[in-house]
């Protein structure tokens, strides 16, 4: 997964082969930049963007 948008410190939008996802975890967006890779094991909640 790769960051495509940072919503706030606790939520980001990421892109994978399956589509776009909203990822939520405390501090997941802090210090991230667009294009950074995301480890799927570090995510608390995952929602598919429709």
Secondary structure, DSSP 8 states (H G I E B T S, - for coil): -EEEEEEETTEEEEEETTEEEEEE-TTTTTT--TT-B--GGG-SEEEE--
